[in-house]
Amino acid sequence: MRNVTYINAGAGSGKTYTLTKILAEKLSKKEVKPSEVILTTFTELAAAEFKEKARQQILSTDNMEVASQMDCAAIGTVHSVALGFIKKFWFLLEYGADIQTISERDEDFYMSQSLARIASMPEHKSDLDNFRKFRDFFDILDSSNHPDHLFWQQHLNSVVEKMEYYGVDVVDISTQKSIETLRAVYTGTPVDYNFIASALKEYGNFCATKFDDGRSGTKAHEHYDAVAKLLHEKRDQDWLTRVKTLMKTPCCEKAAEQACTNFTNLKDQLSVADTSVDALAILEPFVKSVFRLAKVWHDDFIAYKRNNHIISYNDMEQIFLRLLTDYEEVQDYVRSHYRLVMVDEFQDSNPIQLKIFNKLSEIIAETDGHSYWVGDPKQAIYGFRGADTDLVNSVADHFTFYDDAEIHEEEGPRNLATGRLVESWRSRKRLVDLVNAVFYEPFKNDGINKLCIKLDAHFKKDDLSSNAIVHWECGDSIKNQQDAADALAFKVKELLDSKMQVHSGKRDEPATAISPHDVAILCRKNSACKEVVKALRKYGIPVSEAEDAIMQRIEVQLVVTLLQFMQDPKNKHVFANLMRLLWGNTTEEILRNRIDYVLEHIDSEGEFDTANDNWQEDLDSVKDLLKQGERIQHLSIPEMVKAIIYESNIPSLTARWGDEQVRRQNLSTLQHLADDYDEMCLQMGLGTSISGFIYYLNSIEPDKEKDNKSDTVKVFTYHGSKGLEWPVVVMHGLGENVLTDADFTKKSFMKVREVVMNDNATEEDPFAKEYYLHFFPFTLSSFNNNPTATLQDNINELEFYKKLKERTKSEERRLLYVGMTRAKDYLYTFGYKGNFDWLTNAGVESPSSDNVWGNSDYAVTPISISKPEDSKEDSMVQTYTIIEKPIAHNERERKFLSPSKIKEFSGYFSHESWKEKGTVIETKGWNKDNYATIGTCIHDIFAIYRQGHDEDNRKKALSIIGGYGLSDILAGHVDAILRSAYWLYNQLQQHFPQTEGDSICNEYPFEMTLPTGQHLRGEMDLLWFYTDDKGHHCVLIDYKTFGGVALNEHTTTHYAQLSAYAEALRHKGIDVAHALIYYPVYSTIHELK
C-alpha cells in the first residue's frame, strides 16, 4: 500500500463531485493523460456518470483535446476493467484468445445442471445417502410441508459462492472447524429409547385412570390412544419428535408427576434429546459431504470453464489479481501505462477486490503514480455480497486523519494521505444534527475513527417552515400489517394533497410543491414492500417498486403455458391454465366443466378411464393448437417461441389487457431470453428442451436496476435505497428485530459464514487475511419452527455466536444510517404497536413513540393514524385514475425505451425513395383515432406473412384483425394488405436476389443499452439475407404502417432508430448493406443513406 490517499466521504458529502474534480484537475493540468487513468465504481451507470461529468469539467477549461480523449480512460466496474486486462494478456492464461464471459444467470443455470450430473456419479452415492439421512433424522420439509429432497443444494451453493469471494480453495479446515462447533453444541447423553418407551407406557396407564374425570377425560382418552399408537411404531428421530409433541401438554401434569415414577425423568430426557450426541452420527457425515461435494462441484466448474474458454464475473477478479501478482510482463505494462487509480465505494469491496486495489497502488507507485480510495465505512451494508467491513475498517487504521476539510499531502515511508469530506450537501441542518446525535457514540464504539463520523450541514439557513422530523404512530384500531399499510398509504395521500414545499432539485434551488416522485418509503423486507405498494395502489397513488420476475408477467405465463401444451397436450393441468389465460375462463368455470366431464364418463363400475381422457379435445381451437404444435415441434426454442407469439396472435390478445407497450416489451424480452438460452446451451454443450427453457426462465432474477425517475412514490428496501435521495423519506419496519435468539440462530447462524483464520495484515499488506468457512446446518424441520431451549442455550454459549451477534448489531446500525441519510427535507418514522426493536439494536437508547430517537432534543409529538373509512377509499380512487390490469406493472417508460422513441444515434442521415410503386391500400373510412391500432394490426400481419402460404396467411391475418376488434374496418382490406407484403418480397428478391441457403428473419429481437443507462428493447421487423460475389449481406427493413403521415418528414424522424438497429447487427458480425423503411399503406420504400 503506497502513494494512496484515503478520502472519507459520508452520506451526501459530495463524493462524486470531489472525485470528478480531482480527476478533471489532474487531466486539465496534464499531470496524467486519460489513457493513464483507471477508475472503478459499483455500476456501469455510475462509471458513465463519472466519465461525462469529468468531460464537462474539462470542457469548462477549454481543453478540448483532453476532453475528446476521455473514452481512453479505463473507467468502469472492477469486472469491466479486469476483463480488459484479461483479453489483452490472454496468451499468459489457459483460456485461449476466444475467451468469453458467462453471466451470473447462465452460470447459475449451468451449475444446477452440473450438480445433477456430479451427484449422480457412483462415487458420490454415499454423499446423497448422508443427505437423505439428515433429511429423515431432522424431518426437513419444503414450503408445502413435504419432505424436501433437494434442501442440501442451497448449502452447496453457499459454500461454492463463499469459496469464490474469500479465496478458500481447501475445505479441510472448514470441515474441521464446523465439526468442532457441532461437538460443542451436541453434548447431551445418548437417547435411551427403551427408557422413553417404558416411561411412556407408564404415562399411558395413568391416562387410563382419568377417563371418567369430567374435566380432563377427553384429553386422557386422546393421550392414551396416542401412547398406544407410539408404542407400536418404529423408534427413531421422527418417533422421538412425536413423543416430544405429545408431552408438551401432558394430561393432568401435577398428578402425573406424583403417580408416574419416571414422569419427571421422561420430560428431562426429552428436553435434552435435541442436543444428544446421537445427532453427531448424522451431522458430521452430512457436513463432510457438503464440503466434499461443494469442492468437487467447484473444481469441476473451474475445469469446465477453462476447457471451454469461459470466465465468470468472480473469475475476472481472481484472474486479474493473478495477472498483477504473478506476471512481471503485466506489472511492467501497468507501470508504463497507468499513473492514476481511483476507487469509488471502497467500503463495498470484497477481499479479492481489495487485494487488486492494493496491488495496483504498489505497482504504479514505482513510477510515482497515485491512488485515491474513496468510501464511507458507515455505509458498508453489502456484507451479504462478500464485502468484509472489518477488513475495510482495519485498512483505514493505517491512515492518519486530521480535524479539517483538507486533502493532505502524503506522509510517512509509504506516502499515505487522507482527506475528509465534512459537509452534507444533501440534508437540512436539523436532519444532519439528528444523524450525528444518534450515531456518534455507537460508531465510535464500533472502531470507526471519531473524525470520520460527524458531518456539518452545508446549508445553515432553512427555507422550509415545517418540522423536518415527524413520527406517525398506528392507533389502536389497526390490528394487522395490511391495515397498517393502508393507514400509511392514507397519510402519504394527505401529504401529496398538502402541496407542502420540498427541494426536488438541489438544496440551493427554490422549493416547489411536493409530487409523488419526491417521496420514498423504505422497508426492511420485500414482503413489506409489497404490502405498502398494494395499499398505495388501492388508494390511487402512483407507485414504483422493484421489478417482478419475468415469470410473474401474465403475457409470459401465457406463452410458457402454450409451450407446455405443445410439449404435452394431454396434461390437463396445463390445459386448464390455458383455458384461463387464452380463453378467459374463470377457475370456477374450468372446475365445473371438468367435473361434469368426469361424471359423464364414469363407467358402470364407478371408474374414470384416464387413458381415454379427451376432455375438450374436440374443440376447434384445441385442434388448431395441436396442428400448430405439429408444425413447430422440430423448431429451435427461439423459433418456437417466436412462432407461438405471432401465430397465436399474443400481442393483440394481451393488448386488450392494457399497457400494450409494456406487454410487447415483455414479449420481446422473452424472445431475447430464448436466444440467450439457446446460445448458452450451445456454448456449454447442453441440449435444449422446453422444460430446460422454462427452468431457465424461473431461475432468472428480477431486473436489479431501480426506477427513480418516474413521477411515482418509490417503495424500496433499505439496501436498495443506497446511493439515492429524496426530499421525503418514510422509514418503515422500525420494529424489525433480527437479534432475537431464535430468529438470529435461524437466519444468521445456521448457515455458511466466512471466518478469519489468520490475520497477517501489515501496513505493507493490510489485506493479508486467510479465511475458512463455518457451516452449522439448519436442523429445524421448517423455518416456522424455533430451536428448543436446550439447543438455543448451548448455541448461546459459543464465542463465535456472540461475536457474530455483535457484528450483526454493527450491520444493523449501518443500515439504519443509510436509511436516515436518504432524506433531504423530511424524515418520517412509522411506528406499529410501539415497537422500535431495530432502533434499540442499532444503539438508540429507550426509543418510544414520544421520543423515537431516544434524545429529548429531537423528540416530537406522535401523530396517531388509522385506516381510512371505505368511503374515503372510494373518493381517493377518483383522485388518481388507475386502470385495472391482470397484473401490475412498474413505471418503465424512462428506463425502457421503444427504439422508435430515441432521438439521436449516429449513422444514417439521409434517404432516397425507390421508383417502384406497388398497390396502395385504400384508407377511406379509417378514423384517425384508430390509426395507431390499425398500424399495429397491419404490422402484426406482416410479421406472420410467409411466401407461398396464401391460405394460411389469409386465415391468420383475419384472426389478427379480429383480435384487435377491427373486423368492420380492415376485413375488407385483408387481400390488399397481403398483396402489399407480396410486392415487398418481390422487390427485395429483384434488388437483392437470394440463393440457396439464404434466409429471412421476422421480428428479430433487439436490445441495446444507451450511455444514459436507458435500455432499448424491441424487434427488427425484417432481415433479408442475401449472398453475392462479395460475401454474405443483410438488408434491414422496418415497417411504418401508419396512415396520414408526410412520408419524407416521417422517415427523417427514424434515422436514429435504424442506425441503432444497424449498429447492433454489426456488433454481432452481420454486414448491414442496406436499410429500408417500407410504408405498406402507400406501397413506398425509402432507402436510408
C-alpha positions, 0 to 999 in steps of 0.5 A: 500500500503506497502513494494512496490517499484515503478520502472519507466521504459520508452520506451526501458529502459530495463524493462524486463531485470531489472525485470528478474534480480531482480527476478533471484537475489532474487531466486539465493540468496534464499531470496524467493523460486519460489513457493513464487513468483507471477508475472503478465504481459499483455500476456501469451507470455510475462509471458513465456518470463519472466519465461525462461529468469529468468531460464537462469539467474539462470542457469548462477549461477549454481543453478540448483535446483532453476532453475528446480523449476521455473514452481512453480512460479505463473507467468502469466496474472492477469486472469491466476493467479486469476483463480488459486486462484479461483479453489483452494478456490472454496468451499468459492464461489457459483460456485461449484468445476466444475467451468469453464471459458467462453471466451470473444467470447462465452460470447459475443455470449451468451449475444446477445442471452440473450438480445433477450430473456430479451427484449422480456419479457412483462415487458420490452415492454415499454423499446423497445417502448422508443427505437423505439421512439428515433429511429423515433424522431432522424431518426437513420439509419444503414450503408445502410441508413435504419432505424436501429432497433437494434442501442440501443444494442451497448449502452447496451453493453457499459454500461454492459462492463463499469459496469464490469471494474469500479465496478458500480453495481447501475445505479441510479446515472448514470441515474441521472447524464446523465439526468442532462447533457441532461437538460443542453444541451436541453434548447431551447423553445418548437417547435411551429409547427403551427408557422413553418407551417404558416411561411412556407406557407408564404415562399411558396407564395413568391416562387410563385412570382419568377417563371418567374425570369430567374435566380432563377425560377427553384429553386422557382418552386422546393421550392414551390412544396416542401412547398406544399408537407410539408404542407400536411404531418404529423408534427413531428421530421422527418417533422421538419428535412425536413423543416430544409433541405429545408431552408438551401438554401432558394430561393432568401434569401435577398428578402425573408427576406424583403417580408416574415414577419416571414422569419427571425423568421422561420430560428431562430426557426429552428436553435434552434429546435435541442436543444428544450426541446421537445427532453427531452420527448424522451431522458430521457425515452430512457436513463432510459431504457438503464440503466434499461435494461443494469442492468437487462441484467447484473444481469441476466448474473451474475445469469446465470453464477453462476447457471451454474458454469461459470466465465468470464475473468472480473469475475476472477478479481472481484472474486479474489479481493473478495477472498483477501478482504473478506476471512481471510482463503485466506489472511492467505494462501497468507501470508504463501505462497507468499513473492514476487509480481511483476507487469509488465505494471502497467500503463495498469491496470484497477481499479479492477486490481489495487485494487488486486495489492494493496491488495496483497502488504498489505497482504504479507507485514505482513510477510515482503514480497515485491512488485515491480510495474513496468510501464511507465505512458507515455505509458498508451494508453489502456484507451479504455480497462478500464485502468484509467491513472489518477488513475495510475498517482495519485498512483505514487504521493505517491512515492518519486523519486530521480535524479539517476539510483538507486533502493532505499531502502524503506522509510517512515511508509509504506516502499515505494521505487522507482527506475528509469530506465534512459537509452534507450537501444533501440534508437540512441542518436539523436532519444532519444534527439528528444523524450525528446525535444518534450515531456518534457514540455507537460508531465510535464504539464500533472502531470507526475513527471519531473524525470520520463520523460527524458531518456539518450541514452545508446549508445553515439557513432553512427555507422550509417552515415545517418540522423536518422530523415527524413520527406517525404512530398506528392507533389502536384500531389497526390490528394487522400489517395490511391495515397498517399499510393502508393507514400509511398509504392514507397519510402519504395521500394527505401529504401529496394533497398538502402541496407542502414545499420540498427541494426536488432539485438541489438544496440551493434551488427554490422549493416547489410543491411536493409530487409523488416522485419526491417521496420514498418509503423504505422497508426492511423486507420485500414482503413489506414492500409489497404490502405498502405498494398494494395499499398505495395502489388501492388508494390511487397513488402512483407507485414504483417498486422493484421489478417482478420476475419475468415469470410473474408477467401474465403475457409470459405465463401465457406463452410458457403455458402454450409451450407446455401444451405443445410439449404435452397436450394431454396434461390437463393441468396445463390445459386448464391454465390455458383455458384461463389465460387464452380463453378467459375462463374463470377457475370456477368455470374450468372446475365445473366443466371438468367435473361434469366431464368426469361424471359423464364418463364414469363407467358402470363400475364407478371408474374414470378411464384416464387413458381415454381422457379427451376432455375438450379435445374436440374443440376447434381451437384445441385442434388448431393448437395441436396442428400448430404444435405439429408444425413447430415441434422440430423448431429451435426454442427461439423459433418456437417461441417466436412462432407461438407469439405471432401465430397465436396472435399474443400481442393483440390478445394481451393488448386488450389487457392494457399497457400494450407497450409494456406487454410487447416489451415483455414479449420481446424480452422473452424472445431475447431470453430464448436466444440467450438460452439457446446460445448458452446451451450451445456454448456449454454443450447442453441440449435444449428442451422446453422444460430446460427453457422454462427452468431457465426462465424461473431461475432468472432474477428480477431486473436489479436496476431501480426506477427513480425517475418516474413521477411515482412514490418509490417503495424500496428496501433499505439496501436498495435505497443506497446511493439515492435521495429524496426530499421525503423519506418514510422509514418503515419496519422500525420494529424489525428485530433480527437479534432475537435468539431464535430468529438470529440462530435461524437466519444468521447462524445456521448457515455458511459464514466466512471466518478469519483464520489468520490475520497477517495484515501489515501496513505493507499488506493490510489485506493479508487475511486467510479465511475458512468457512463455518457451516452449522446446518439448519436442523429445524424441520421448517423455518416456522419452527424455533430451536428448543431451549436446550439447543438455543442455550448451548448455541448461546454459549459459543464465542463465535455466536456472540461475536457474530451477534455483535457484528450483526448489531454493527450491520444493523446500525449501518443500515439504519444510517443509510436509511436516515441519510436518504432524506433531504427535507423530511424524515418520517418514522412509522411506528406499529404497536410501539415497537422500535426493536431495530432502533434499540439494536442499532444503539438508540437508547429507550426509543418510544413513540414520544421520543423515537430517537431516544434524545429529548432534543429531537423528540416530537409529538406522535401523530396517531393514524388509522385506516381510512373509512371505505368511503374515503377509499372510494373518493381517493380512487377518483383522485388518481385514475388507475386502470385495472390490469391482470397484473401490475406493472412498474413505471418503465417508460424512462428506463425502457425505451421503444427504439422508435422513441430515441432521438439521436444515434449516429449513422444514417442521415439521409434517404432516397425513395425507390421508383417502384410503386406497388398497390396502395391500400385504400384508407377511406373510412379509417378514423384517425383515432384508430390509426395507431391500432390499425398500424399495429394490426397491419404490422402484426400481419406482416410479421406472420406473412410467409411466401407461398402460404396464401391460405394460411396467411389469409386465415391468420391475418383475419384472426389478427384483425379480429383480435384487435376488434377491427373486423368492420374496418380492415376485413375488407382490406385483408387481400390488399394488405397481403398483396402489399407484403407480396410486392415487398418480397418481390422487390427485395428478391429483384434488388437483392436476389437470394440463393440457396441457403439464404434466409429471412428473419421476422421480428428479430429481437433487439436490445441495446443499452444507451450511455444514459443507462436507458435500455432499448428493447424491441424487434427488427421487423425484417432481415433479408439475407442475401449472398453475392460475389462479395460475401454474405449481406443483410438488408434491414427493413422496418415497417411504418404502417401508419396512415396520414403521415408526410412520408419524407418528414416521417422517415427523417424522424427514424434515422436514429432508430435504424442506425441503432438497429444497424449498429447492433447487427454489426456488433454481432458480425452481420454486414448491414448493406442496406436499410429500408423503411417500407410504408405498406399503406402507400406501397413506398420504400425509402432507402436510408443513406 
